[in-house]
């Protein structure tokens, strides 16, 4: 089987292209796609617990820690220890972070509108249906994998 005959080849190819496009756009504003993605996943009103941010974004804690540290140094976010549960830290956007979040949001919206215009609503619905089925399948494979069960029993 040739790589271009596999599903993962096309998903990876598309994501690489999307990632490159987002990084080019983000660079115009002195940022990166990872920072923009993080900004979009922080609740603008109530902040987001740091422990919830990684899973929400599909990132490992170590990678997220580096991004958050960089964002804090750039004045995009600040951290507040929870008054009730001192172990929990919430991440909040600064006014500057909210400005950059809007830039990221606009870029994502423009990209999505351009793709929707190119494909049309019917094909967009088909795409979302297929990608949801792929994700459901993957979720079922991950939850039933022998390695996962082995980890849970240890």
C-alpha positions as a Python dict, from the first residue, in 0.01 Angstrom:
ca = {
    (1, 'X'): (0, 0, 0),
    (2, 'X'): (132, 341, -94),
    (3, 'X'): (132, 608, 178),
    (4, 'X'): (-108, 826, -22),
    (5, 'X'): (-360, 539, -14),
    (6, 'X'): (-388, 561, 366),
    (7, 'X'): (-618, 776, 575),
    (8, 'X'): (-343, 887, 812),
    (9, 'X'): (-130, 1017, 524),
    (10, 'X'): (-403, 1261, 420),
    (11, 'X'): (-490, 1362, 776),
    (12, 'X'): (-125, 1426, 856),
    (13, 'X'): (-67, 1610, 526),
    (14, 'X'): (-372, 1832, 581),
    (15, 'X'): (-280, 1903, 944),
    (16, 'X'): (79, 1986, 849),
    (17, 'X'): (-50, 2233, 588),
    (18, 'X'): (-300, 2386, 829),
    (19, 'X'): (-35, 2412, 1100),
    (20, 'X'): (210, 2577, 860),
    (21, 'X'): (-59, 2824, 746),
    (22, 'X'): (-154, 2910, 1107),
    (23, 'X'): (212, 2956, 1204),
    (24, 'X'): (267, 3190, 908),
    (25, 'X'): (-38, 3395, 1013),
    (26, 'X'): (61, 3392, 1382),
    (27, 'X'): (416, 3504, 1298),
    (28, 'X'): (270, 3824, 1151),
    (29, 'X'): (155, 3903, 1506),
    (30, 'X'): (468, 3779, 1684),
    (31, 'X'): (305, 3455, 1794),
    (32, 'X'): (278, 3085, 1713),
    (33, 'X'): (-5, 2847, 1634),
    (34, 'X'): (43, 2676, 1972),
    (35, 'X'): (2, 3004, 2159),
    (36, 'X'): (-305, 3095, 1953),
    (37, 'X'): (-458, 2752, 2015),
    (38, 'X'): (-395, 2789, 2387),
    (39, 'X'): (-549, 3138, 2394),
    (40, 'X'): (-863, 3000, 2227),
    (41, 'X'): (-900, 2730, 2493),
    (42, 'X'): (-885, 2956, 2799),
    (43, 'X'): (-1225, 3065, 2931),
    (44, 'X'): (-1230, 3444, 2896),
    (45, 'X'): (-1460, 3500, 3195),
    (46, 'X'): (-1377, 3234, 3453),
    (47, 'X'): (-1029, 3127, 3351),
    (48, 'X'): (-945, 2761, 3304),
    (49, 'X'): (-792, 2523, 3557),
    (50, 'X'): (-441, 2439, 3441),
    (51, 'X'): (-513, 2067, 3486),
    (52, 'X'): (-807, 2087, 3245),
    (53, 'X'): (-627, 2284, 2974),
    (54, 'X'): (-394, 2007, 2853),
    (55, 'X'): (-663, 1741, 2805),
    (56, 'X'): (-893, 1999, 2645),
    (57, 'X'): (-623, 2072, 2388),
    (58, 'X'): (-493, 1717, 2350),
    (59, 'X'): (-150, 1813, 2482),
    (60, 'X'): (91, 1659, 2728),
    (61, 'X'): (146, 1853, 3050),
    (62, 'X'): (519, 1910, 2979),
    (63, 'X'): (455, 2075, 2643),
    (64, 'X'): (176, 2286, 2784),
    (65, 'X'): (391, 2397, 3078),
    (66, 'X'): (650, 2541, 2837),
    (67, 'X'): (384, 2722, 2635),
    (68, 'X'): (218, 2865, 2948),
    (69, 'X'): (550, 2985, 3086),
    (70, 'X'): (624, 3163, 2757),
    (71, 'X'): (273, 3312, 2749),
    (72, 'X'): (309, 3438, 3106),
    (73, 'X'): (645, 3598, 3023),
    (74, 'X'): (485, 3774, 2723),
    (75, 'X'): (202, 3909, 2938),
    (76, 'X'): (-73, 3705, 2770),
    (77, 'X'): (-187, 3513, 3079),
    (78, 'X'): (-165, 3514, 3455),
    (79, 'X'): (-219, 3238, 3711),
    (80, 'X'): (-433, 3249, 4023),
    (81, 'X'): (-435, 2989, 4297),
    (82, 'X'): (-790, 2875, 4379),
    (83, 'X'): (-912, 3010, 4713),
    (84, 'X'): (-1109, 2696, 4801),
    (85, 'X'): (-870, 2433, 4666),
    (86, 'X'): (-515, 2564, 4707),
    (87, 'X'): (-383, 2282, 4486),
    (88, 'X'): (-568, 2416, 4180),
    (89, 'X'): (-434, 2699, 3965),
    (90, 'X'): (-654, 2883, 3716),
    (91, 'X'): (-518, 3040, 3401),
    (92, 'X'): (-665, 3378, 3304),
    (93, 'X'): (-613, 3597, 3000),
    (94, 'X'): (-469, 3943, 3048),
    (95, 'X'): (-621, 4228, 2843),
    (96, 'X'): (-329, 4178, 2600),
    (97, 'X'): (-404, 3804, 2592),
    (98, 'X'): (-767, 3879, 2511),
    (99, 'X'): (-657, 4099, 2220),
    (100, 'X'): (-433, 3823, 2083),
    (101, 'X'): (-714, 3571, 2138),
    (102, 'X'): (-939, 3776, 1911),
    (103, 'X'): (-668, 3780, 1643),
    (104, 'X'): (-640, 3400, 1668),
    (105, 'X'): (-1017, 3362, 1661),
    (106, 'X'): (-1047, 3577, 1349),
    (107, 'X'): (-781, 3373, 1168),
    (108, 'X'): (-958, 3045, 1254),
    (109, 'X'): (-1296, 3185, 1147),
    (110, 'X'): (-1158, 3314, 816),
    (111, 'X'): (-998, 2977, 741),
    (112, 'X'): (-1318, 2789, 822),
    (113, 'X'): (-1531, 3024, 612),
    (114, 'X'): (-1291, 2990, 318),
    (115, 'X'): (-1306, 2609, 336),
    (116, 'X'): (-1684, 2613, 373),
    (117, 'X'): (-1710, 2843, 69),
    (118, 'X'): (-1484, 2611, -131),
    (119, 'X'): (-1662, 2288, -31),
    (120, 'X'): (-2020, 2391, 39),
    (121, 'X'): (-2236, 2298, 336),
    (122, 'X'): (-2318, 1944, 218),
    (123, 'X'): (-1954, 1842, 186),
    (124, 'X'): (-1872, 2014, 516),
    (125, 'X'): (-2145, 1808, 686),
    (126, 'X'): (-2008, 1492, 522),
    (127, 'X'): (-1656, 1579, 635),
    (128, 'X'): (-1767, 1632, 996),
    (129, 'X'): (-1966, 1308, 988),
    (130, 'X'): (-1667, 1110, 862),
    (131, 'X'): (-1416, 1268, 1100),
    (132, 'X'): (-1648, 1206, 1397),
    (133, 'X'): (-1678, 840, 1296),
    (134, 'X'): (-1300, 812, 1269),
    (135, 'X'): (-1259, 971, 1614),
    (136, 'X'): (-1527, 747, 1766),
    (137, 'X'): (-1349, 444, 1621),
    (138, 'X'): (-1014, 562, 1756),
    (139, 'X'): (-1162, 634, 2099),
    (140, 'X'): (-1305, 281, 2112),
    (141, 'X'): (-969, 134, 2009),
    (142, 'X'): (-780, 335, 2269),
    (143, 'X'): (-1016, 244, 2554),
    (144, 'X'): (-1000, -127, 2468),
    (145, 'X'): (-626, -150, 2398),
    (146, 'X'): (-436, -407, 2611),
    (147, 'X'): (-177, -145, 2715),
    (148, 'X'): (-445, 83, 2859),
    (149, 'X'): (-599, -201, 3061),
    (150, 'X'): (-255, -312, 3176),
    (151, 'X'): (-175, 40, 3303),
    (152, 'X'): (-506, 59, 3489),
    (153, 'X'): (-440, -275, 3664),
    (154, 'X'): (-92, -183, 3784),
}
